[in-house]
Amino acid sequence: MKINKSNQGKLVNYIAGKLVKIASMDVYIQDFKYPQNLDTLNDLAHDAWTKVPYGNLEDEEKKTFEMQKTPELVAVDGLDVDATSGTINFYTAGLSAVRVEEWLQSILKTLKEDGAEKIGAIRRERSNMFKSEVIRIPVGNIVKKEQIRPPELNMANDNARHIFQKVLKYNPTDGDYAFTDIDAAGLIKRIDYYLSEKSLPQSPNLGKEEKLVPWVEGVDDPYQKIDSLMGPMKNFDPSNDTSPSLTTYHGGYDENAVRDRLQKIKNIAQWALKNGYPKISVY
């Protein structure tokens, strides 16, 4: 890929997204079903697809469906996936007439529950792309529904481990990575204890700078690979400071930031207990 002014912003955003995805941990409530975003036609189509009664198919029906189904079962018509009005397509290849009606009713029910309003007259046509029947469902607009969401917190891996292992003295439950099955009530008590301390340690990577260059097969730690448009990456080699590189800056936490994160984690644990969820996980 040739990097120029028109695509360098996209490249940076792509790499940044990959970095965040592989290098951060979430503090979340065990067993709580976090609601997904239902803001666009694409969101609604995906949700409707996940809720069709696939389990009702008999074994022979499943075989036929798996052989004949289209790559997408429920999808937005056209390319404007972020639209809030338009048409949602239901591709019926591999389904009997009885199952088509059953799944159509399931899809319509989900769309209405998710906030689809002014659903227009349904059209049955033949898809030019897949050469099979498609049911087109016009949606006039989406009414965004209020969804119950607990407090949330995302931290860089190093910072999360610093908070839970170095400050709160928890032992990781998955090597040196995840902290799961944390008792919410015990977590609150532990946070209160450490918040009462006169001083708390700042994270050791505060202000650390690290350069990255293309990864070489068989040379580096596989956990440092980043699947990006520029290829996998590895730690910068100081002896070759003229080679292309990216630079990452580790923000880290000073004492005030540590206290702030402890309070945010406490808020999550308090919400969990108030709503009947006894466990917290960090992953």
Secondary structure, DSSP 8 states (H G I E B T S, - for coil): ----TTTHHHHHHHHHHHHHHHSEEEEEETT--------SHHHHHHHHHHTS-GGGS-HHHHHHHHHH--S-SEEESSS-TT-SSEEEEEE-TT--HHHHHHHHHHHHHHHHHTTEEEE---EEEE-TTTSSEEEEEEEEEE----------EEEEHHHHHIIIIIIS----SBTTTBEEEEEHHHHHHHHHHHHTSS-----TTTTEEEEEEE--TTTS-GGG---STT--EEE--GGGTTS--EEEEE----HHHHHHHHHHHHHHHHHHHHTT--EEEE-
